[in-house]
Amino acid sequence: MNTKATAIHDRAGNVVGHVENQPNGDQVLRDTQDQVRGYYDAKGDYTRDADQNIVAKGNKLRSLIC
């Protein structure tokens, strides 16, 4: 699958993870060890944690890692 990754930085400018953008608009959040930290479902417009529990309405992936 073709994905595009966007780095996420903390306030000090350190890379703390990245978001993989899927062609359908969904996103996967990974930390610097490449472990999944969360998911965003674009169609349903909700954010899930690494265990697939819904944690927020809308895209709140960055709040799961920063």
Secondary structure, 3 states (H helix, E strand, C coil): CCCEEEEEECCCCCEEEEEEECCCCCEEEEECCCCEEEEEECCCCEEEECCCCEEEECCCHHHHCC
